[in-house]
Amino acid sequence: MRERQQAEAVLSSPPPSAGARIAGVGLGLRWEFIDALVERSAREKLPIDFLEIAPENYVRRGGRHPESLATLAGRFPVLSHGLTMSLGGVDPLDPQYLVDLAAFLRDVRSPWHSDHLCFGAFGGRILHDLLPLAFKEATVARVADRIKRARDAIRVPLAVENVSYYLHPGRAEMGEAEFLARVCEAADCGLMLDVNNAYVNATNFGFDVDAWMRAAPLERTVQIHVAGHEWFGVDAGGLKGPAEPTADGAMIVDTHGADVPDPVLALLGRVLPRTGAVPIVLERDLNIPDLDGLLAEMARIRAVLPPARAEQDAPLAEVR
């Protein structure tokens, strides 16, 4: 009870993000380093501009992790990024999930929420995967309607993320970038641009990632993800062991389990003039280094940002 009261007290006070624009380079919060971050941020100012959190890791959970989140929300601005909304699914949107999410967003004061443009649940069961949608005209209207209804339910702007994928379900009627643009236009929503996902797809399917970026609705970007990936061998039997980059029979898997590679950082540098100074998040889910290693990775990302004056003057997309 005392821990719950302490957490509620922290969340009831004005957070660092209240009334301020969130920008710069942030870190996706993971349980593997949450204790180290709580301890270290209590005694020194860390070069972390904000934290991105997955509500599913905290909603309806007790114990020390929600308390730690409450503590960190008092020290860093917070952005919310979900995993289970299944915006492209065929099941009805989960009303209880949306009620819980709306309350969580109100508590942490995230200025918007983002989730993946994917199929993630069926028959009331979470699939624990982000499956691709069919790039078809009928899908555009159906998914845009779900985005609008979800946005109305959570009462904050909603942005959708482009996902990595390894096959397309059926015959596509348009390219991914056009599909993304059409959905965002029909739903009038923001874009969570995952630069690594775009690079992974372009490499695996052999298309020009810069052409993809020219066709994607970058003017709607409200936030950017960057991450690392790994190469694996593939044969008729499926995925094999680690492989050298570009080796015959190899492909990239979006593991978030390695440092951000130089080509992804270079791509980030090429898209920033179009997106403006939106917040950039480092994601790391596997082979997670210690906090110093993560801070060093964030410094590599920060080095790609334009000079401070350009960053301050660059326009932000309207968050819908």
Secondary structure by P-SEA (a helix, b strand, c coil): caaaaaaaaaaaccccccccccccbbbccccccaaaaaaaaacccccccbbbbcccccccccccaaaaaaaaaacbbbbbbbccccccccccccaaaaaaaaaaaaaacccbbbbbccccccccccccccccccccaaaaaaaaaaaaaaaaaaccbbbbbbbbbccccccccccaaaaaaaaaaaacbbbbccaaaaaaaaaaacccaaaaaaacccccccccccccbbbbbbcccccccccccccccbbbbccccccccaaaaaaaaaacccccccbbbbbbccccccaaaaaaaaaaaaaacccaaaaaaccccccc
